[in-house]
Amino acid sequence: MQHILSLNSSKIRALAHRRMALSALRADSSLSVRLTRYNAHMAIVRSLEAVGDEQ
């Protein structure tokens, strides 16, 4: 596992959004709201990872 300081900012943000996505699934909301929030965060994760792969 990499040390947190050795990660670049896009990887840190991707990790944060991945955790927010998982939290959205466990939230006390309707299924449609939870799924919408999960998908929104995972879309951000995918875009951040795509940017990180280009560098």
Buried (B, 14 or more C-beta within 10 A) or exposed (E): EEEEEEBEEBBEBBBBBBEBBEEBEEEEEEEEEBEEBBEEBBEBBEEBBEEBEEE
